[in-house]
Amino acid sequence: MPTKIKVKVKPNSAKNSIENFENNMYLVYLKEPAENNRANIELINMLSKYFGVPVGRIKIKFGTSSSEKTIELM
């Protein structure tokens, strides 16, 4: 059963980290800039490690070009 989470992304940060600030809502700091899809790729890689889910089972459902995203974990 897929799980949906909300993510607020802060690209060009000094660190890579994930903070859970509410139920199924996360604040993610990324070192990568938000250009050429680099931040989205880094986001998926970080979420994969954080949740223990393979990269291929994580999809950005809404907000690929926004700082606020809906992510589906399958």
C-alpha positions in Angstrom: 0.0 0.0 0.0 1.6 3.3 -1.1 2.3 5.9 1.6 2.2 9.6 0.8 4.3 12.2 2.6 4.6 15.9 2.2 8.1 17.4 1.9 9.4 21.0 2.0 12.8 21.1 0.3 15.6 23.7 1.1 18.1 23.4 -1.8 21.6 24.9 -1.6 21.9 24.2 2.1 25.1 23.7 4.0 24.0 20.2 5.0 22.0 17.2 3.9 19.4 16.3 6.5 15.8 15.3 7.0 13.6 16.6 9.8 10.2 15.2 10.7 8.2 18.1 12.0 4.7 16.6 11.8 3.0 13.4 11.0 4.0 12.5 7.4 5.5 16.0 6.9 9.2 16.5 6.5 11.7 19.3 6.0 14.6 18.3 3.9 17.9 20.2 3.5 19.8 19.5 0.3 23.3 20.6 -0.7 22.4 20.3 -4.4 21.0 23.3 -6.2 17.5 23.3 -7.7 18.7 23.2 -11.3 18.7 20.4 -13.9 16.7 18.2 -11.5 19.7 17.7 -9.3 17.8 18.6 -6.0 15.0 16.1 -6.9 17.5 13.3 -7.5 19.3 14.0 -4.2 15.9 14.1 -2.5 14.9 10.7 -3.8 18.3 9.3 -2.8 18.1 10.7 0.8 14.5 9.5 1.2 15.5 6.0 0.0 18.1 5.8 2.8 15.9 7.4 5.4 12.9 5.1 4.9 14.9 2.0 3.7 12.9 1.9 0.4 14.6 1.3 -3.0 15.0 4.4 -5.2 12.7 2.9 -7.9 9.8 2.8 -5.4 9.8 6.5 -4.6 8.0 8.9 -6.9 7.4 12.7 -6.7 3.6 12.8 -7.3 3.2 16.6 -7.2 5.6 19.6 -7.0 8.6 18.5 -9.1 9.4 22.2 -9.7 8.2 23.4 -6.4 9.8 23.5 -2.9 6.7 21.7 -1.5 6.3 18.2 -2.8 4.0 15.2 -2.4 6.1 12.0 -2.4 4.7 8.5 -2.8 6.6 5.6 -1.2 5.6 2.2 -2.6 
